Amino acid sequence: MYKVAANGTSAYTTNDQMFWSTTEWLSPSCIFQPTVSQDVADAVKLFVANDCQFAIRGGGHSAVAGAANINDGILISFSNMKNISVHTNVDTPYVSVQPGAVWGDVYTYCDKFDVVPMCGRFYPVGTGLALGAGFSFLSNENGFAVDNVKTYEVVLANGTLVDVSQANAPDLFRSLKGGGNNFAVVTRYDLLLYEGGLVVGGEIQTLENQTEQWLDVTYDYSVRQAVLDVKTHALPAVMYIGTTDEVITLTPLYYNDHNSSVLPPIMKGWYDLTASSDTIRQANYSSLALEFDAGLGDGQYQEQLTYTIYADREEYGIAWYSFLEWGRSFGNVDGLTLLHCNMPLTPRMMNAGVEKGSNSLGLAGTKDVLSSIIEFEQLPLDPQGPPGNAWGRFGKDDELGTLNLITPGVIVKAAQEIKTGVRISLDWPLSMPSYPSFGRNPFQQEIVHRAPNCINDDILHFNTQGSTQWDGFRHYAHQKFKRFYNNRTQEQIESSDVIGLHAVAEAGGITGRGVLLDYVEWAASKSISIEALSSTSISGDILFIRSGFTAAYNKLNDSQRKDLAHRSSPDFIGVDASEKTLRWLWQHQFGAVAGDAPSFERAPIRGAHADPNYNLHEWVLAGWGCPIGELFDLEALSKHCKVTGRYTFFLSSMPLKVIGGVASPPNAFAIF
């Protein structure tokens, strides 16, 4: 087999124009068609030694001019390297794919084994997708295609042929995962495999009169469906056909369920559209990839533009209608097609990369959904639950709540707060307050002398709610619904260890960037008098609010402290329990919130001053799964922040690892 095609030959023309967009029909000096990896290694070494420009073409993915072809240089075409092999009799099953294959070939081959890798959704898309990012049917659950590469076989600039993985070359491995073909020439991809077989999928199309409803469902998919159920996948698209001046929406839909032929209830909005075509059924992956590409065709010229936003229903409409107005301004142009796609990137999708060694996309630790964030108005997420709940946001069995937002990438970024090494404890002594309010018993310490040896033990007796504490999810339920976070019942609390604080400890505690909101200093600057021991309202990462309670308490004598604990009404300063406060907290998406007051919110948390519709413990703790910290000692922290002018810091807090724990001392300190 001839491996070099010269200009003017049929092999040259075929390979040069074997691409779905004419933007890649260029004029290379010649075309090299390797058949084995060593051919590529020899060629690269030769090209580099002679300062010869060259380009790489796999199965064909990017239409950007020059990305997969070259003028005057040499084109390396992988049209003769399309082998695929499945390896399931190993600890980590994978499929090996040469770069000349397209994803439809991979699906067809893997369907025989009822397995599926993370690869493109359209049949003719090339393997370069596994270098750039890569959306897949399974992306909501497992991340991008680049996050699911086990090994790259590559040729380096010196002609060396090597396997690159997390184990043997972590820096280059991470660079390849999102860095495109800038670092090496890939000659084989080893891709992780997942359970395949029959799934739910198909395409729903509508006519132009359904565009507004389609935009509504697209937005709902972005902020609710895709976030709450990781097995969902959709590629909402709307098309303008210039030849007929026609608009249609065409949305490929998928659900990873092997025992159904219909979409789940959470995706009901797609069925509610008045469809001109609906092919939802039980199907295998290769047939879905073939269907989703059918009718799109190749164009004489393709231009692709991308921009990223947070989910905004109004912006979705502006983007499409502006695009449509521009297209229609040309009149009926034969062959003109506009295609507008929305591709939501959920936090789970982006942070899955961190769990698998990270990638070079720069998205690690992103808390919001790029092209998607759940708005306050969309609460409650569970319509059967109490007002404002976010149950199911992180899965129906979740036990971490908003602590899921504190990903490894977030912690790495938070570590940049450590500059001087100054450490400040945030715990009040366990013996404070010396007379706890709310009828709780005071702290007791018993020192046990292990005579005759000179050895001591101590035995501690204390209520975990008595001093500085994190309220866990087992502490406070929505009182009317009698449900704890994620719809847990009192019976479940008493009969199992669900949503216990041990889950927080096992996940690494409450660690990340702390932010101090110093209400005392602000009030002083405004000449506002604070009565920290009376019922007063004040309206992040991990938010700390200093109200001055612990400082005021420290100034009391023993008799005053005792009187304070036995007042008929536990009136204490705290955050104002209102819709405005809740909106602000939700908007900032804190991993946890805390203060130095006994209840975080103004106490008593129920009474004439409190709106019963906006109880913070019910909304924040039971509804959102956001830990609430109380009675933190923020005085030394406040002084240091004032002196340095820095009100952010690295926080480390490790609750007691008590199985099924309700609350815990935080064991917290700030590092600057």
Buried (B, 14 or more C-beta within 10 A) or exposed (E): EEEEBEEEBEBBBEBBEBBBBBBBBBEBBEBBBBBEBEBBBBBBBBBBEEEEEBBBBBBBBBBEBEBBBBEEBBBBBBBBBBBBEBEEEEEEBBBBBBBBBBBBBBBBBBBEBBBBBBBBBBBBBBBBBBBBBBBBBBBBBBBBBBBBBBBBBBBBEEBEBBBBBBEEBEEBBBBBBBBBBEBBBBBBBBBBBBEBBBBBBBBBBBBBEBBEBBBBBBBBBBBBBBBBBBBBBBBBBBBBBBEEBEBBBBBBBBBBBEEEBBBBEBBEBBBEBEBEEBBBBBBBBBBBBBBBBEEBEEBEEBEEEEEEEBBBBEEBBEBBEEBBEEBBEEEEEEEBBBBBBBBBBBBBBBBBBBEBBBBBBEBBBBBBBBBBBBBEEEBBBBEEBBBBBBBBBBBEEBBBBBBBBBBBBBBEBBEEBEEEEEEBBBBBEBEBBBBBBEEBEBBEEEEEEEEEEEEEEEEEEBBBBBBBBBBBBBBBBBBEBEBBBBBBBEEBBEEEBBBBBBBBBEBBBBBBBBBBBBBBBEBEEEEEEBEBBEBBBBEBBBBBBBBBBBBBBEEBEEEEBEEBBEEEEBBBBBBBBBEEBBEBBBEEBBBBBBBBBBBBBBBBBEEEBBEEEBBBBBBBBBBBBBBBBBBBBBBEBBEBBEEEEBBBBBBBBBBBBBEBBBBBBBBBBBBB
